[in-house]
Amino acid sequence: MQDKTKDRRIYGEHLTPVEVFNDFILPEIKNKKNDYIWVDLFAGAGNLILPILNLIPEEKRIEFFKKRIYLFDIQKELVEQAINNASKYGIPRKIAEKNIIQKDTIKEYPKFLLDLDLPIYHITNPPYLYLGYIVKHKETQKYLEFFKGDNKGYQDLYQLALINDLRNGIEKMIYIIPSNFLFGFSVSNKIRDDFFKYYLIEKAIIFEKEIFEHTGTNVVICFFNRKKAPKKESIKFQGIKINNEIQKKTYVLKPENHYRAGSDFEEFVNNNKAKNPIKITYYLTLDEVIKNKGEYKISVIDANEINGKKYTKKVIYVNEKLYKKIKSNILFVRTVDTGTINGRAGLYNIKEVFEADGILVTKAKYRTHPIQIFFDPALTVDEQKLLMNYFNLILEYFRQKTDSEFLTTYKYSNSKYTRKYLGLRQVKNLIQTFPWLSLNEEEKNMLKNLIEAKNIKKLITFISHVK
Ligand SMILES: C[S@@+](CC[C@H](N)C(=O)[O-])C[C@H]1O[C@@H](n2cnc3c(N)ncnc32)[C@H](O)[C@@H]1O
């Protein structure tokens, strides 16, 4: 018996349920069925193309199939499955074998498709395999060669599939791909920069719930149209977001944001950096503690050690300087939602949450651990509390406004609640919009009042005026 889990990993194999095709793709293409050749270069069992045959009267299906359908997959067993599936639509094996082909289509694009009498419509759910994973696992390292030369900088197999279509001049595509294509930062900045010079998105369906049986990767279905001529311009499209409910939203992808979707937060922090921004550093490390040994006793939690559900508490001895530094910096950042309403990503008071003075990193630094923040110049305790309230207010405002799209979805969890990750650079950027150090007394009071009153609209106007 073959190892399915392994195939899923090595070949990025996640077959799309036929219902997804029927519900979301078929309605968009059914009136164009005679205008294109329908291709899936990563076809698996053929679920994204073969159901088109339902639209064709039985006596015309064989002709239609011969002329208008081509499927490819690297795995023999899946090609076999697709041939069997085709027979369920009345396509004889001999004919199916001609157009359902075993081939590594990332390595070599089947160019003959480009010479056929009608244009290609590529509908696919390509393999997803992140370069970071490929590098680390022996069985996938054969893919490393794909990411060299002109493909240097792309980060996932699905991105190579997109760029190959671009290079071969394909006009119309429907892709089911990880939502990091639209919402990711460094994982997808390059592919978006390159791709959106040539393509528009007509529409996107954004799933915030799982649609595959064996992976929690959130996906989007993107409907792409090639532009008449390459152009660097903003791209506007309708998104339909499917969660526990269905929401419609207009997205604008701007070249200056690497065409990233949901960039309101980035725009806010970029446009409102304070004249005199507060500088911060992250982490209290063991190294620093060892270098500053002394007589002063202080309580910390060990961010690398969990006992039951709690971080282990420790008492350490440091010199006066470090003692003062730890004691006077009272905040930490929680970068990942814990999954409860009180544990959302944001700034928190160390003493209140952990009943300790500091958060010590004893082993590796993890960006998902609680991380102590150190301010330079020092802020008073009251100033830090005010900053904390400011930070959390603005963060919640943008979470609501953008449905948390500026945050990265953190792994997959079974709960209904989608956990989000707030990057450390985002934390720093948001802190640097806090204009405190540039304000006079009167302005400081105004800012304080707005934060205390949670008057978010006026607060944002105020920030943009005084920055
Ligand atoms: C995510 S699955 C999707 C299959 C199908 N499009 C669907 O939606 O049901 C990706 C498919 O790509 C195939 N694949 C992976 N690498 C490939 C390559 N280099 N060339 C051709 N097919 C490949 C896998 O075997 C797998 O069947």
The ligand as a MOL file (V3000), in Angstrom:
LIG
                    3D

  0  0  0     0  0            999 V3000
M  V30 BEGIN CTAB
M  V30 COUNTS 27 29 0 0 0
M  V30 BEGIN ATOM
M  V30 1 C -3.1170 20.0530 -4.6730 0
M  V30 2 S -3.2040 18.6450 -5.7170 0 CHG=1
M  V30 3 C -4.5550 19.0890 -6.6720 0
M  V30 4 C -5.0490 18.1530 -7.6740 0
M  V30 5 C -6.2310 18.6480 -8.5170 0
M  V30 6 N -5.8820 19.8610 -9.2590 0
M  V30 7 C -7.4250 18.9190 -7.6550 0
M  V30 8 O -7.6600 20.0710 -7.3320 0
M  V30 9 O -8.1230 17.9800 -7.2560 0 CHG=-1
M  V30 10 C -1.7560 18.8790 -6.6690 0
M  V30 11 C -1.4420 17.7840 -7.6590 0
M  V30 12 O -0.2420 18.1540 -8.3420 0
M  V30 13 C 0.5040 16.9900 -8.6070 0
M  V30 14 N 1.8990 17.4060 -8.8050 0
M  V30 15 C 2.8280 17.7200 -7.8720 0
M  V30 16 N 3.9760 18.0830 -8.4490 0
M  V30 17 C 3.7730 18.0220 -9.7930 0
M  V30 18 C 4.6030 18.2840 -10.9290 0
M  V30 19 N 5.8560 18.6810 -10.7700 0
M  V30 20 N 4.0600 18.1190 -12.1550 0
M  V30 21 C 2.7850 17.6970 -12.3150 0
M  V30 22 N 1.9610 17.4210 -11.2710 0
M  V30 23 C 2.4540 17.5890 -10.0320 0
M  V30 24 C 0.2710 16.1220 -7.4070 0
M  V30 25 O 0.4780 14.7610 -7.7200 0
M  V30 26 C -1.1810 16.4250 -7.0580 0
M  V30 27 O -2.0420 15.5130 -7.6340 0
M  V30 END ATOM
M  V30 BEGIN BOND
M  V30 1 1 1 2
M  V30 2 1 2 3
M  V30 3 1 2 10
M  V30 4 1 3 4
M  V30 5 1 4 5
M  V30 6 1 5 6
M  V30 7 1 5 7
M  V30 8 2 7 8
M  V30 9 1 7 9
M  V30 10 1 10 11
M  V30 11 1 11 12
M  V30 12 1 11 26
M  V30 13 1 12 13
M  V30 14 1 13 14
M  V30 15 1 13 24
M  V30 16 1 14 15
M  V30 17 1 14 23
M  V30 18 2 15 16
M  V30 19 1 16 17
M  V30 20 1 17 18
M  V30 21 2 17 23
M  V30 22 1 18 19
M  V30 23 2 18 20
M  V30 24 1 20 21
M  V30 25 2 21 22
M  V30 26 1 22 23
M  V30 27 1 24 25
M  V30 28 1 24 26
M  V30 29 1 26 27
M  V30 END BOND
M  V30 END CTAB
M  END
